[in-house]
Amino acid sequence: MFDIRSEFSKYGEYHANKINIAIHMVFVPTILWTSMGLITLAQPHALFDYPAPIAALLSHIPGPSPVANIATLIITAFAAFYVALDQIAGLLATPVLYGFLVSAQQYALSSQTSLQYLLALFVVAWVAQFIGHGVFERRAPALLDNLMQALVMAPFFVFLEALFALGYRPSLNRELRNEIGSRVLAFRRAAKSAVKPN
């Protein structure tokens, strides 16, 4: 469960086309951000009080603290999972996730038109994802096979793609590309076999 090679490769085999990957690099963060905003609109008040050590830590971070709601719990779980998969990349992703969470919550709670804009962006982002898969990848999205794995891994996948482009862990990057290539080849061979006449 906490194997970066397995989790990344399983998600990556559905994202081998460069245009589809580029679409995901833009719209996966959009989906994450708008989701946090929509959840906050649905549940704008704090569900719990932060423990004293966490409250003290948050008081030293510039800007507003995140509302202690379901969106905050989700982002915390994501960050913990990413750190378990890859400590360095997970720790690097944590402040990005924090920024997404706080900015989405603040936008949702401070704008009277936030619901319309968040919903519009959310829908556009999902449409773009399906276009990426249908037109360029020519393979159904990973969420149709494993919804939870796809939703949780998608933000970390695009974050790692950005890190790999910057030279992060090149040996791991090569290993993952090889594994994804093997999985894609196996899928295509199976698809061809399935359409061959008896």
Disulfide bonds with the S-S distance in Angstrom:
none
